[in-house]
Amino acid sequence: MAQPVIEISDLRYAYGAKPVLHGVSLSVARGEFAVLLGPNGAGKTTLMALLTGLFSTREGRILLEGVDLRREPTKVLGRLGVVFQQPTLDLDLTVRQNLRYCAALQGIPGRRADARIAEELERHGIADRIGERVRKLSGGQRRRVELARALLHEPSILVLDEPTVGLDLPSRRGIVEHTHALVRERGLTVLWTTHLIDEIWPGDTVAILHRGRLVARGGADAVAAMAGASSLVEAFEQLTRTAA
């Protein structure tokens, strides 16, 4: 059996004396669209901070394409594309300026950077906004710029922490559809966190996190069956109501 692209083993983390993650283990295969589903406060953002190197812990292990994140962070983090929950674009810069700045940080040379920026903005349907200041864009357009930025260096793994927060329903649907298309077209491995069940598609893998513990994992139907529920919605309600 092929080694998972993302392999999280017995991961634990605490803020001072307050434990947040209690031995979380999760694997994601190449080309898989995995959704980390949990209510607010479940520990999703903490897990994403550990996965992206913002936080560190010696309790547990994270392997990305077989490489230990703690031992070789510079080698492995370049394989990640990240969209954080909080917007991180400079509103007073143009789309081009934001992306050129990111490309420079990643060491992408000028001509290559311009080509990659053009490619990604075209793919994300916002090439015509390249000269606009970001503050003039809608929330959905800003998220598409952040997705384009996350993919400039052509990562193999894309992680998104609640990427649709604050967006209206059409914009949310558009981002979900677009990210699934990226998986089909590029073979990306995706880990997407959310508290919204309607962002889960048939065929996605679902991992339910509650109070820092992984309480279920599998397809939507499998999770529902495991919980003795008639649907994923009912299973989610049961598991996040009764799990310790």
C-alpha positions in Angstrom: 0.0 0.0 0.0 1.4 3.4 -1.0 2.7 5.7 1.8 0.2 8.5 2.6 1.1 12.0 1.4 0.0 13.4 4.7 0.6 11.3 7.8 -0.2 12.7 11.2 0.5 10.3 14.1 -0.5 10.7 17.8 -0.4 14.5 17.6 -0.9 16.4 20.9 -0.8 20.1 21.7 -1.7 22.3 24.6 -1.9 26.0 25.2 -0.2 26.2 28.6 -2.0 23.8 30.8 -5.0 23.5 28.5 -4.8 20.5 26.1 -6.2 21.2 22.7 -5.3 18.1 20.7 -5.4 14.6 22.2 -3.4 12.2 20.2 -4.8 12.9 16.7 -3.8 10.5 13.9 -4.9 11.1 10.3 -3.6 10.1 6.9 -4.4 11.5 3.5 -3.6 9.6 0.3 -2.3 11.2 -2.9 -5.0 12.9 -4.9 -7.5 12.6 -2.1 -9.8 15.4 -1.1 -10.0 15.1 2.7 -12.3 17.3 4.8 -11.5 17.9 8.5 -15.0 18.6 9.8 -15.6 20.0 13.3 -17.5 22.6 15.3 -15.8 25.8 16.3 -13.3 25.2 19.0 -12.6 21.5 17.9 -8.9 22.1 17.3 -9.0 22.4 13.5 -7.0 25.6 13.3 -4.4 24.4 15.8 -3.9 21.2 13.7 -3.5 23.3 10.6 -1.0 25.6 12.4 1.1 22.5 13.3 0.8 21.1 9.8 2.0 24.3 8.2 4.9 24.8 10.7 3.4 27.9 12.4 3.3 25.9 15.7 5.6 23.0 16.8 5.3 20.2 19.2 7.4 17.2 20.2 4.3 15.1 21.0 3.5 13.2 17.9 4.8 13.3 14.3 3.8 14.8 11.0 5.2 13.4 7.7 4.6 15.1 4.4 5.4 12.8 1.5 7.4 10.7 3.9 9.5 13.6 5.2 9.4 14.5 8.9 8.3 18.1 9.3 10.0 18.6 12.6 13.4 17.2 11.4 13.4 18.8 7.9 11.0 21.7 7.9 12.7 23.7 5.0 12.7 20.6 2.8 9.1 19.7 3.4 7.2 23.0 3.7 7.9 23.9 0.1 5.6 21.1 -0.9 2.6 22.8 0.7 0.3 25.4 -0.6 -1.7 27.1 2.2 -4.8 29.2 2.4 -5.3 30.4 6.0 -8.6 31.1 7.7 -7.8 34.8 8.1 -7.2 36.8 4.9 -3.5 37.7 4.4 -3.5 39.8 1.3 -2.3 43.4 1.4 -5.5 45.4 0.6 -3.6 48.4 -0.7 -1.5 46.5 -3.2 -2.7 45.2 -6.5 -3.3 41.6 -7.3 -0.1 41.5 -9.3 1.9 43.2 -6.5 0.6 40.7 -3.9 1.5 37.8 -6.0 4.9 39.1 -7.1 5.8 39.7 -3.5 4.9 36.1 -2.6 6.8 34.8 -5.7 9.9 36.7 -4.6 9.7 35.1 -1.1 9.5 31.7 -2.7 12.6 32.4 -4.9 10.7 32.3 -8.2 12.6 34.4 -10.7 10.9 37.4 -12.3 9.9 36.1 -15.7 8.9 32.7 -14.3 6.9 34.5 -11.6 5.0 36.6 -14.2 4.2 33.5 -16.2 3.0 31.6 -13.2 0.9 34.5 -12.0 -0.7 34.8 -15.4 -1.4 31.1 -15.5 -2.9 30.9 -12.1 -5.1 34.0 -12.4 -6.4 32.7 -15.8 -7.2 29.3 -14.2 -8.9 31.0 -11.3 -11.0 33.2 -13.6 -9.6 36.6 -12.4 -6.9 37.4 -14.9 -8.8 40.7 -15.7 -8.3 41.9 -12.1 -4.5 41.7 -12.1 -4.1 45.5 -11.9 -6.8 46.1 -9.3 -6.1 46.9 -5.7 -7.2 44.0 -3.6 -9.6 46.1 -1.5 -11.8 46.6 -4.6 -12.3 42.8 -5.0 -15.2 40.9 -3.6 -14.6 38.3 -0.8 -14.8 35.4 -3.3 -12.4 37.1 -5.7 -9.9 37.7 -2.8 -10.1 34.0 -1.9 -9.4 33.1 -5.5 -6.3 35.3 -5.4 -5.2 33.6 -2.2 -5.7 30.2 -3.9 -3.6 31.4 -6.9 -0.9 32.6 -4.6 -0.8 29.2 -2.7 -0.2 27.4 -6.0 2.5 29.7 -7.6 5.3 27.4 -6.6 3.4 24.3 -7.8 3.0 22.4 -4.6 1.8 18.8 -4.4 -0.3 19.4 -1.2 -2.9 22.1 -0.7 -4.2 22.8 2.8 -7.1 25.2 3.4 -8.3 26.3 6.9 -12.0 27.3 6.8 -11.4 29.1 3.4 -15.0 30.1 2.9 -15.5 32.0 6.2 -17.3 35.2 5.6 -18.4 34.4 2.1 -21.9 34.3 0.8 -23.4 31.0 -0.4 -22.6 31.4 -4.2 -19.0 32.4 -3.4 -18.6 29.5 -1.0 -19.9 27.0 -3.6 -17.6 28.5 -6.2 -14.5 28.0 -4.1 -15.5 24.4 -3.2 -16.2 23.6 -6.9 -13.0 25.3 -8.0 -10.8 23.4 -5.5 -12.3 20.1 -6.5 -11.5 20.9 -10.1 -7.9 21.5 -9.1 -7.7 18.0 -7.6 -9.1 16.5 -10.8 -6.9 18.5 -13.1 -3.6 18.5 -11.2 -3.8 15.5 -8.9 -3.4 17.7 -5.9 -3.8 16.3 -2.4 -6.2 18.5 -0.4 -6.9 18.9 3.3 -9.8 21.2 3.8 -11.2 22.2 7.2 -14.7 23.4 7.8 -17.7 23.4 10.2 -20.1 23.4 7.2 -21.4 20.0 6.1 -22.7 21.4 2.7 -19.1 21.9 1.7 -18.6 18.1 1.6 -19.0 16.4 -1.8 -19.7 12.8 -2.6 -16.4 11.0 -2.8 -14.7 13.2 -0.3 -13.1 11.6 2.8 -14.5 13.0 6.0 -12.6 13.2 9.3 -14.7 14.5 12.3 -12.7 16.3 15.0 -14.4 17.2 18.3 -12.8 18.5 21.4 -9.3 17.7 20.0 -10.1 14.1 19.2 -10.7 12.4 15.9 -14.1 10.6 16.4 -14.8 9.3 12.9 -13.1 9.0 9.5 -14.4 7.7 6.1 -16.8 8.5 3.3 -20.0 10.3 4.3 -22.1 7.1 4.1 -19.5 5.1 6.1 -19.4 7.7 8.8 -23.2 7.8 9.0 -23.3 4.0 9.3 -20.6 3.9 12.0 -22.6 6.4 14.0 -25.9 4.5 13.4 -27.3 7.6 11.7 -29.3 8.1 8.6 -27.1 10.9 7.2 -23.8 12.7 7.7 -25.7 15.6 9.2 -27.3 13.4 11.8 -24.0 11.6 12.5 -22.1 14.9 12.9 -24.7 16.1 15.4 -24.5 12.8 17.4 -20.7 12.6 17.4 -20.1 16.2 18.4 -22.8 16.0 21.1 -21.7 12.8 22.8 -18.0 12.5 22.2 -15.7 13.3 25.1 
